[in-house]
Amino acid sequence: MDISTGVYLTHLLRAYGVDMVFGIPGVHTIELYRGLAGSGIRHVTPRHEQGAGFMADGYARASGRPGVCFIISGPGMTNIVTAMGQAYADSVPMLVISTVNAHGRMGSGEGWLHELPNQQALVAGVAAFSRTVHRPEELATTLAQAFAVFDGARPRPVHVELPIDVMLAPAGHLALPGRAARVTRPAPDPEAVARAAAALAGARAPLILAGGGAVGAAQAVRQLAEALDAPVVMTTNARGILPPDHPLGVSLSPSMAATRALIAGADVVLAIGTEMGPTDYDFFEDGGFELSGMLIRADIDAAQIQRGTAPAMAIVGDARLTAEALAAGIGTSGMKDGAARAAAAQAGRTALPRAIQGDLHLLDLVRGTLPEALIVGDSTQLVYAGNTAFAAATPGSYFNSATGFGTLGYGLPAAVGARLSGDRPVVALSGDGGLQFTLGELASAAEARVPVVLMLHDNKGYGEIRSSMIAQNVPPLGVDILTPDLGAIAAACGWRVERLHKIADLPEMLRRGIAADGPTMIVFGDALRDEAQAAAGF
């Protein structure tokens, strides 16, 4: 069969089960599109490559499969780097396939279209690896290595670039792939598990710190926690590992005093699937995080175990396999006042500032109305409150860009990608400032007829930064920006738009939104947040 390497790529992607590609066709990527028609791979066109990356990120988090992007050389790659940085920070699998100038032109400095001095070097810092495919015969091996990272290591973006001459080169001599062989997650060392299980079983006040890397291990972590009678402190990306009503669950951030007291009082702490980063454990950079007990760190990334707080014991392996092995080794260790200790930490939620309490009331209402929904957030005030203490309904059902890399503009495109991954309802949380970073994705969401619901907090600028500047006696310059009528823009793009003035109207608006055949925007202002604070008891 006479096919190009660009078409051969499509066959390889199908062999790995890829069913969705986010991309903007360009003069250098046309050949990548030749094989898409009739391939079973759906193509979604964002309005900016950063939006493509955020969509792929949301798709990956919601589905557990890597998000795939087709990106042009040069400006396409510089545009997507921010989204790759967010995915890199949060360990999200993303496959970015781009073109690059042909051999003899790439990096020549002669000024060819989209030429960069070294495109691969530009991207390498936000990827598990970045590789140039110099011959058609290298492509299958390169993709196999990419999916090995996604399946068997700490998942992060991978960048594969095809020189234009290689993309156009014949690949008919290469065997068409069948179903690709996949690697399995690494199991922990039995001796390391036995030592850790003994320490945990003998603990007076054991504790589990669960991070985003443990989302896929929720059932095993719950079994382990119940065997130990140990509270589980869940970082932002781990919320929902234990449900909101579980007596051992702690959704109050470890940056808050009550949770820190719980952690400081534990004699043995298991940190599983968490990098123990400052945006989770020391968000306010006050240096108040204290861990006085024995620390056992379990992670798929051996290097990460040795970053930050050094462990007394280390287990390298998949979170689910590790938690299952520990639970089996412990059996039942008896009652350790786990529920009482967890409740004491959770009680710290009542001491939070009134603004946070009001925002949490709104988030609790969203969860109560749509318990099956994914809640996807931008860096915005409602999300900051959620990261402080929101209890998600299920594992992986609450994620955002406000931790780690901390990008703006993430909420809408990531929610679109999440909704395209399956049938679960998706609610996006954004502010008017953040939305304007990726405003064009209003059109792509409508074009794809994605029934996502966007809750837009319109406070006419960068309200959080304004408040911080005032608090530090800095004149609030650059934060009171021109904010157009975003509802009118959304309506012009084909969105349903509703204005929310009373909290009592929110549940029905949400239900109408998820039942619609396209996207819905619910716009609210500070007055609604004031009402939410009153409803929360302030």
Buried (B, 14 or more C-beta within 10 A) or exposed (E): EEBBBBBBBBBBBBBBEBBBBBBBBBEBBBBBBBBBEEBEBEBBBBBBBBBBBBBBBBBBBBBBBBBBBBBBBBEBBBBBBBBBBBBBBBBBBBBBBBBBBBEEBBBEEEEBEBBBEEBBEBBBEBBBBBBBBEEBEBBBEBBBBBBBBBBBBBBBBBBBBBBBBBBBBEBEEBEEBEEBEEBEBBBBBEEBBEBBBEBBBEBEBBBBBBBBBBBBBBEBBBBBBBBBBBBBBBBBBBBBBBBBEBBBBBBBBBBBEBBBBBBBBBBBBBBBBBBBBBBBBBBEEEEEBEBEBBBBBBBBBBEBBEEBBEBBBBBBBBBBBBBBBBBBBBEEBEEBEBBEBBBBBBEBBEEBEBBBBBBBBBBBBBBEBBBEBBBBBBBBBBBBBBBBBBBBBBBBBBBBBBBBBBBBBBBBBBBBBBBBBEEBBBBBBBBBBBBBBBBBBBBBBBBBEBBBBBBBBBBBBBBBBBBEBEEEEEEBEEBEEEBEEBBEBBBEBBBBBBBBEEBEBBBEBBBBBBEBEBBBBBBBBBEBBBBBBEBBEE
